[in-house]
Amino acid sequence: MLIQLDLNQNDLEALLRHCQTHKPGTGDAREDQRLADALEALEEALEVANTAR
């Protein structure tokens, strides 16, 4: 899936920090793992995009 975001540097850094620090706590272990995996994928994409600037 391709998602395009138009973020300024401050917003990118804030979202990146959130991806790095948020710990899912839905009470459903499978859902928590899916969310953790999604946040990790988003973090990696943000870091790649940030180095490409």
Stockholm file with secondary structure:
# STOCKHOLM 1.0

chainA/1-53         MLIQLDLNQNDLEALLRHCQTHKPGTGDAREDQRLADALEALEEALEVANTAR
#=GR chainA/1-53 SS CCCCCCCCHHHHHHHHHHHHHCCCCSSCHHHHHHHHHHHHHHHHHHHHHHHTC
#=GC SS_cons        CCCCCCCCHHHHHHHHHHHHHCCCCSSCHHHHHHHHHHHHHHHHHHHHHHHTC
//
